[in-house]
Structures are given as C-alpha cells and as structure tokens.
Amino acid sequence: MARILIGWELGGGSGHTVNVAAVAEELRRRGHDPVLAVQQTGEAPAGFEIWQAPMWPSLIATRGRRAVGNPNSFGDILVALGGSQEGVLAALLRAWDGILRAVRPDAVVAEFAPALLAATAGRWPSLALGTGFSLPPATLATFPSLTGAAPLHDERALLAQVNRELAAAGRAPLAALPALLRADRALVQCFRELDPYRDCRDGVDYVAPHFSGRAPIVDGRGEEVFLYLNGMQRSLDWLIGGLADSGLRVRMHDPRMREADIAVLEQAGITFERKPVPLERIAERSRLVISHTGLGFVSAALYAGLPHLALPYDLEKRATAAALVDAGLGRSVEYNSVDRAAMAALVADAFADEAMAARAIAAAPGFRTRTDPPSSAAAAEAAEALLAA
C-alpha cells in the first residue's frame, strides 16, 4: 500500500472536486492510502484525510488584486493569480513543503496545481492531471496566446520573478516558464478536439474526460432545449427572456439558483430541475443543449451526439467554445453579449440546424471510443507505474 497525496489548487468548478474524489476512490479501491490537499475543503469527499491546499492570492478576496484586462495566455493567468507578486510563489512552495513533510507521500498527483508541481519536481514521483487547458505542455518555450491577441504581460519578466521565488525556496531555476508544470508523467483528461494545445503537444497521453453518466446516441428527434449553468452567472434577463421568446420547450438546471429566481423562470414557461438531470434523460428529451461551456458537460454532450450553443465567459470556456465551432458541432456567443431578441433568434436557429445536429450524431461514436477506461482508472494506473519505477 502506498500513501499518495492528491493536490488541487486552481479552478472553481465542481468538476475539480469530482475528479479528485474519483481518483481518490480508485486509488483506495486498489489498496492505497490517498491523502487530499484541496482548494475547497468543504466540498472534499468524506472518509479521507483532508488538508487545506495553499491558496494563491487571487483566491483570497482580501488579498487578490484586480486583473487588468482579460488574459490571453496561461502566463497572463499566472499573473492574475498573483504569480508575479514578490514572495507569493516562494510562500506557496514553503506551504507545500510543510504538507509534504507531514504527509510523507510515496507519490504525488497534482490536479491543476502548478505550485505543487514546482514543489515536488525532482523530489517526489509526480503525476500531473488536468484538462487540456489546465495542463499546457511543460516543454514549450513560452505559453502561446489562446486568443490570437498578444499576451498582456511580458513572460520574460514573469519567468525572472518565478526564478527568484524558486531560488528563495531552494529550487533550481527554470529555462522557460512552462517548465513550472513539469512532472514525471502527465495525463490530459480531454478529447483532443477540445484541447487548446493539441497542435503543440508531443507524445501526449490523452485519457477520457471526466463527466457523469452515460446515454445512447440521440436520434435527433428531441423536442427540448436543455440549459445548464453553474451558478457563476449574473444578469440572466437577456438569456431567460430570449429562451422564453424562442417558442421552444426549455428545461434548465443551475445548482445555485435561488427559489425566487426559479419562480421567475417558471413563470416564463421554463421547466426548472432542482436536482442534477442524468445525461440519459437529457439525451432522450433534447435536440440542443446550451451551457456556460464547462468541459465536463461539453464532453457529455459530445458523447451523446448533442449539438451545443456555447455561452463562454472566460478564457478556458472561450477556447472550448472555439473548438466546438471549429469542429462544426456547436455555435458560440459570448455570455451577456446579445440582447433578448438576438438570443431568441440564435436559439431558434441553432435548434433548427439540421446539418449541425447530423454532424454531432455522426461524431459521437468517435468520442465514445475514447471514454474507456475512465480517467480515474488511467490516473491510478499511472500513479502505480510511477511507484513501481
């Protein structure tokens, strides 16, 4: 039996918690002792030893600095997180060092945890786990722009600051900033088509994306639109009004929706589901799905053959939406960028798009072949291979 630390630092969606829990459960099933150091301890699964992961400044409301402009690269994200501030990375490394000394793991799994990867490099067997977006190739010379626009921040200056922080924490300098994410093994939990770095990876190990549920491929005759939001959105009038005006049957789930707002939705003729809707139920009823473009839900829709209307609001989701559009499997409109009338027209047009629906159905078998084994099993196998090396 091995003691394995699973660390999660960044990303606010529930998918990270679910992913960490699935890997931990699989490792325990195989006889190991997983220890979790996570960003959100209140959502951590019961029955495991839990530690609070060190927090980047942007995740602490009283310490974070307002970002200037929307990020265009992973380097810009590191700056927005506080990575260019003096003392931040060194403090994160020292905090991880304390956890590592206390836990004394035989191996480390890092889920969207760049500081943990920097802390363990060359010291513990390490497995980097994440989506295409959260796990850029560590072999790149620089982080590429994901928008086509130049990065907001000078990556050379950020690299110099990172190297000063590494030196302060007793680590060797990096030749290039992406090497901050280096690990003994990396698994990308993503369909290649949705990986924003798919054209600059070398010898990558893609494994199944993590999403809940399974369903048959749709037949294209669904009569509903299914809307899924993650509770992070505000100013819904344009969206709800547009859906109501589209003349279509709409079903919705948002785990953080207040009862007062649900009443408004129901008055507008939208069916609100208070509990998560199984993928099988979504697939049997729906012809089109609309969402904030979280990778798990997008992957589930591709698995079922459902076309997508994406409503992205950050860099990761814009990259996913762009990939859907490039593949001809969805349409995209920036969240809160159109009025009620325009939204109604967009939804009605996407719902009636026979060619897009046919492409999604035709593409589904290719996605389905890449969901076995589940990513939790692939991660556990990779961790065991590191232990055996």
C-alpha positions in Angstrom: 0.0 0.0 0.0 1.3 3.4 -1.0 0.5 6.8 0.5 -0.4 9.2 -2.3 -1.0 12.9 -2.0 -3.6 14.4 -4.3 -3.4 18.1 -4.5 -5.8 20.6 -6.2 -5.1 24.4 -6.2 -6.9 26.2 -9.1 -10.2 26.2 -10.9 -13.5 26.9 -9.2 -15.9 24.4 -10.9 -17.3 21.4 -9.2 -15.5 19.2 -11.8 -12.3 19.5 -9.9 -13.8 18.2 -6.7 -15.5 15.4 -8.5 -12.3 14.5 -10.4 -10.2 14.4 -7.2 -12.8 12.3 -5.5 -12.9 9.8 -8.3 -9.1 9.4 -8.4 -9.0 9.0 -4.6 -11.7 6.4 -4.6 -10.0 4.4 -7.3 -6.7 4.5 -5.5 -8.3 3.4 -2.3 -10.1 0.6 -4.2 -6.6 -0.6 -5.3 -5.4 -0.7 -1.7 -3.6 2.6 -1.5 -3.9 5.4 1.1 -4.9 8.7 -0.7 -4.5 12.0 1.2 -6.2 15.1 -0.2 -4.9 18.6 -0.1 -7.6 20.7 -1.8 -8.7 24.2 -2.5 -12.2 23.8 -1.1 -12.2 21.6 1.9 -15.9 21.9 2.5 -16.6 20.0 -0.7 -14.0 17.3 -0.2 -15.3 13.8 -0.1 -15.8 12.2 3.3 -13.7 9.4 4.6 -10.3 10.7 3.5 -7.5 12.6 5.3 -8.0 16.2 4.2 -5.6 19.2 4.2 -6.2 22.7 3.1 -4.1 23.4 -0.1 -2.1 26.6 -0.1 -4.1 29.4 -1.6 -3.0 31.7 -4.5 -3.7 35.4 -3.6 -6.4 35.8 -6.2 -8.5 33.1 -4.5 -8.5 35.2 -1.2 -10.9 38.1 -1.5 -8.9 40.3 0.9 -5.5 39.7 -0.8 -6.3 39.4 -4.5 -5.5 42.2 -7.0 -8.0 43.1 -9.7 -6.8 41.7 -13.0 -6.1 44.3 -15.8 -7.8 43.1 -19.0 -8.8 39.6 -20.0 -6.0 37.1 -20.1 -4.8 35.8 -23.4 -2.3 33.1 -22.3 -1.5 30.9 -19.4 1.2 33.3 -18.4 -1.4 36.0 -18.1 -3.4 33.7 -15.8 -0.4 33.2 -13.5 0.0 36.9 -13.2 -3.8 37.3 -12.5 -3.4 34.6 -9.8 -0.6 36.6 -8.1 2.3 34.8 -9.5 4.2 38.0 -10.4 4.0 39.3 -6.8 7.1 39.2 -4.7 7.1 36.3 -2.2 3.9 34.6 -3.5 5.4 31.5 -5.2 8.0 31.1 -2.5 5.4 31.1 0.2 3.3 28.6 -1.8 6.3 26.3 -2.1 7.1 26.5 1.6 3.5 25.7 2.5 3.5 22.7 0.2 6.8 21.6 1.7 5.2 21.6 5.1 2.3 19.5 3.9 4.7 17.1 2.1 6.8 16.7 5.3 3.8 15.9 7.3 2.1 13.6 4.9 5.3 11.9 3.7 3.7 10.6 0.4 5.2 7.9 -1.8 3.9 9.8 -4.9 2.0 13.0 -5.7 -0.9 13.6 -8.0 -1.4 17.3 -9.0 -4.8 18.4 -10.3 -4.5 21.9 -11.7 -1.8 22.5 -9.1 1.3 24.3 -10.6 2.8 25.3 -7.2 2.6 21.7 -6.1 4.3 20.5 -9.3 7.1 23.0 -8.7 7.4 21.9 -5.0 7.7 18.2 -5.9 9.9 18.5 -9.1 12.8 16.1 -8.7 11.8 15.3 -5.1 8.8 13.0 -5.3 7.3 10.9 -8.2 4.7 13.2 -9.7 1.7 12.8 -11.9 0.2 15.9 -13.5 -3.5 15.6 -14.1 -5.8 18.0 -15.8 -7.7 19.2 -18.8 -6.1 20.4 -22.0 -6.4 24.0 -20.8 -5.2 23.5 -17.2 -2.2 21.4 -18.3 -0.2 23.2 -21.0 2.8 21.3 -22.4 5.7 21.8 -20.0 8.2 21.5 -22.9 7.1 24.8 -24.6 9.5 27.7 -24.9 6.7 30.1 -24.0 3.0 29.9 -23.3 1.2 30.7 -26.6 -1.8 33.1 -26.9 -5.1 31.3 -26.9 -7.0 34.2 -28.3 -4.8 35.4 -31.2 -4.0 38.6 -29.3 -0.7 39.3 -27.7 -0.3 38.3 -24.0 -1.0 41.1 -21.6 2.2 40.6 -19.7 5.9 40.1 -20.5 6.6 36.4 -19.9 10.3 37.1 -19.6 9.7 39.3 -16.6 7.4 36.7 -15.1 10.0 34.0 -15.6 12.6 36.1 -13.9 10.3 36.7 -10.9 9.4 33.0 -10.8 13.1 32.1 -10.8 13.7 34.5 -7.9 10.9 32.8 -6.0 12.3 29.3 -6.8 15.7 30.3 -5.5 14.2 31.7 -2.3 12.6 28.3 -1.8 15.8 26.3 -2.5 14.8 25.3 -6.1 16.7 25.4 -9.3 15.8 28.0 -11.9 13.6 27.3 -15.0 14.8 27.8 -18.6 11.3 28.5 -19.7 8.1 29.3 -17.8 6.0 26.3 -19.0 8.5 24.1 -17.2 6.8 25.2 -14.0 4.3 22.5 -14.9 6.8 19.6 -15.4 6.0 16.2 -13.9 7.3 12.7 -14.3 4.0 11.8 -16.1 1.2 13.9 -17.4 -2.3 12.8 -18.3 -4.6 15.1 -20.3 -8.3 14.4 -19.4 -9.7 15.8 -22.6 -10.9 14.9 -26.0 -8.1 16.0 -28.3 -10.5 18.2 -30.3 -11.2 20.3 -27.2 -7.5 20.7 -26.2 -6.3 24.3 -27.0 -2.7 23.0 -27.1 -3.5 20.0 -29.3 -1.2 21.2 -32.1 1.8 21.8 -29.9 1.9 18.7 -27.8 4.5 15.9 -28.3 3.8 12.4 -27.2 0.8 13.4 -25.1 -1.2 10.8 -23.1 -4.9 11.7 -23.6 -7.3 9.9 -21.4 -11.1 10.1 -21.0 -12.5 13.4 -19.9 -14.3 13.2 -16.6 -18.1 13.6 -16.8 -21.1 11.9 -15.1 -23.5 9.5 -16.7 -23.8 7.6 -19.9 -26.5 7.7 -22.6 -27.3 6.3 -26.0 -26.6 8.5 -29.0 -29.5 10.7 -29.7 -31.7 10.2 -32.8 -32.1 14.0 -33.5 -35.8 14.0 -32.7 -35.6 15.6 -29.3 -38.2 18.3 -28.7 -36.5 20.3 -25.9 -33.6 22.7 -25.3 -31.6 21.9 -22.1 -29.8 24.7 -20.4 -27.1 24.1 -17.8 -25.4 26.9 -15.9 -23.0 26.6 -12.9 -24.3 29.4 -10.7 -21.5 31.8 -11.6 -23.5 33.8 -14.0 -25.4 37.1 -13.3 -27.7 39.3 -15.5 -29.8 36.4 -16.9 -32.6 38.6 -18.3 -31.3 38.5 -21.8 -30.9 34.7 -21.7 -34.1 33.8 -20.0 -36.1 36.3 -22.0 -34.6 35.0 -25.2 -35.3 31.4 -24.4 -38.9 32.3 -23.4 -39.4 34.2 -26.7 -37.9 31.4 -28.8 -41.1 29.5 -28.7 -39.2 26.3 -27.8 -39.6 24.0 -24.8 -36.8 24.7 -22.4 -35.6 22.7 -19.4 -32.9 24.1 -17.1 -30.6 23.2 -14.2 -28.4 25.5 -12.1 -27.3 24.2 -8.8 -27.1 27.6 -7.2 -30.3 29.2 -8.4 -32.4 30.8 -5.7 -36.1 29.9 -5.3 -37.2 33.4 -6.0 -35.4 33.3 -9.4 -36.7 29.8 -10.1 -40.3 31.2 -9.7 -39.4 33.9 -12.4 -38.1 31.1 -14.7 -41.2 29.0 -14.2 -43.5 32.0 -14.9 -41.6 32.4 -18.2 -42.5 28.9 -19.1 -39.1 27.3 -18.4 -39.1 23.9 -16.6 -36.5 24.1 -13.8 -34.9 21.0 -12.4 -33.8 21.4 -8.8 -31.6 18.3 -8.9 -29.0 17.4 -11.5 -30.5 15.7 -14.6 -29.0 12.4 -15.6 -27.3 12.5 -19.1 -29.7 9.8 -20.3 -32.7 12.0 -19.5 -31.1 15.0 -21.2 -30.4 12.9 -24.3 -33.8 11.4 -24.7 -35.6 14.8 -24.4 -33.2 17.3 -26.1 -32.3 18.3 -29.5 -29.9 21.2 -28.4 -28.0 21.9 -25.3 -26.9 25.3 -24.1 -24.3 25.9 -21.3 -21.6 28.0 -19.8 -19.2 25.6 -21.7 -17.7 23.7 -18.8 -15.6 20.9 -20.2 -17.4 18.1 -18.4 -20.8 19.0 -19.7 -19.5 19.7 -23.2 -17.8 16.3 -23.3 -21.0 14.6 -22.1 -23.0 16.3 -24.9 -20.4 15.2 -27.5 -20.7 11.6 -26.1 -24.4 11.7 -26.6 -24.4 13.3 -30.0 -26.0 16.6 -28.9 -25.1 19.9 -30.6 -24.2 22.8 -28.4 -24.9 26.5 -28.1 -21.9 27.7 -26.0 -22.1 30.8 -23.7 -18.4 31.2 -22.7 -17.3 33.9 -20.2 -13.6 33.2 -19.5 -10.5 32.1 -21.4 -10.9 28.4 -20.9 -14.5 28.3 -21.9 -13.8 30.5 -24.9 -11.2 28.1 -26.1 -13.6 25.2 -25.6 -16.4 27.1 -27.5 -14.0 27.9 -30.3 -13.1 24.2 -30.6 -16.8 23.2 -30.9 -17.3 25.8 -33.6 -14.2 24.6 -35.5 -15.5 21.1 -35.4 -18.9 22.1 -36.7 -20.5 20.7 -33.5 -21.7 23.9 -32.0 -22.2 27.6 -32.1 -20.9 30.2 -29.7 -22.0 33.6 -28.4 -20.1 35.4 -25.6 -22.1 35.4 -22.4 -24.2 38.5 -21.9 -23.2 40.0 -25.3 -26.5 40.0 -27.0 -30.0 41.2 -26.2 -33.2 39.3 -25.6 -34.3 39.4 -29.3 -31.0 38.3 -30.6 -30.8 35.4 -28.2 -34.2 34.2 -29.2 -33.2 34.2 -32.8 -29.9 32.4 -32.0 -31.5 29.7 -30.1 -34.3 29.1 -32.7 -31.7 29.0 -35.5 -29.4 26.6 -33.7 -32.3 24.3 -32.8 -33.4 24.2 -36.4 -29.9 23.5 -37.8 -30.3 20.0 -39.3 -26.7 19.9 -40.6 -25.2 20.6 -37.2 -27.4 18.0 -35.5 -26.4 15.4 -38.1 -22.7 16.2 -37.6 -23.0 15.8 -33.8 -24.7 12.5 -34.2 -22.1 11.3 -36.7 -19.2 12.4 -34.5 -20.5 10.7 -31.3 -19.1 7.2 -31.9 -15.6 8.6 -32.3 -15.9 10.3 -28.9 -17.4 7.3 -27.2 -14.5 5.0 -28.1 -12.2 7.3 -26.0 -14.1 7.1 -22.7 -12.9 3.7 -21.6 -11.1 3.2 -19.3 -12.4 6.1 -17.2 -9.8 8.7 -16.4 -9.8 7.8 -12.7 -8.5 4.3 -13.6 -6.0 5.7 -16.0 -4.7 8.1 -13.3 -4.4 5.3 -10.7 -2.6 3.1 -13.2 -0.2 5.9 -14.0 0.5 6.6 -10.3 1.2 2.9 -9.7 3.6 2.9 -12.6 5.5 5.7 -11.0 5.6 3.9 -7.7 7.0 0.8 -9.5 9.7 2.7 -11.4 
